[in-house]
């Protein structure tokens, strides 16, 4: 992941990791991107309970965008995991085009324009940035409490983060108490990932949940069969169809046929 003068380059695994932490709609159904004053690209997402943030290279002027989940998912589907990356064409006014670029040859393989602008430049990342660590000093030898995690709700999204970090292992920082957030961190040459997942309240270590109610789906869990975002055809690949022109002169016998049809209708009535 990196930001350049042409836009934000991001691969399929990185898009999947950000999607794993987004919510379904509203203020949580977006991914935030920002190029800060220090020249770093910061991407973050949260579903209200979990959050993730990646800091990577930013080689362009500062800017900030939040992108609807549907656009992120549509971009992910355009890519091959090891063969291409998405170049999201960010501008001062928003983001409406995504180009698919070859990983090795850097050749553009297609460009897709979205029918509507699914971004906003008038947002702030303050609600996510700075709150992920929840007061943890990641440079200290932290001592904390035991905690319980749901494999489906917490560990599954972390698999996406590990893939985005090129398989780098994830470090967990123990919470201050069993019900506090668990901070995780990993990094690779492509970026530095840090985030937070919430534990499950249990009766005791190794014991069952405090409630007998079945755990609801985690916020941000996509529907079983999400509807793909409707994309416009790749630019320059579809020609408009010509409409047939009406004949100036009626065909021979057309008038007689029309009169005959009219007589038939009168007979039926």
Secondary structure, DSSP 8 states (H G I E B T S, - for coil): -EEETTEEEE-HHHHHHHHTT--SSGGGSEEEEEE-TTSEEEEEEE-SS-EEEEEEEE-S--EEEEEEHHHHHHHHHT--TTTEEEEEEEETTEEEEEEEEETTT--EEEEEEBSS--EESS---TTTTTTSSTT--TTS----------IIIIIHHHHHHHHHTTT---EEE--SSTTS-EEEEEEETTEEEEEEE----BSSTT--BS--S-----TT---TT-----B---TTS----------SS--TTHHHHHHHHHHHHHHH-
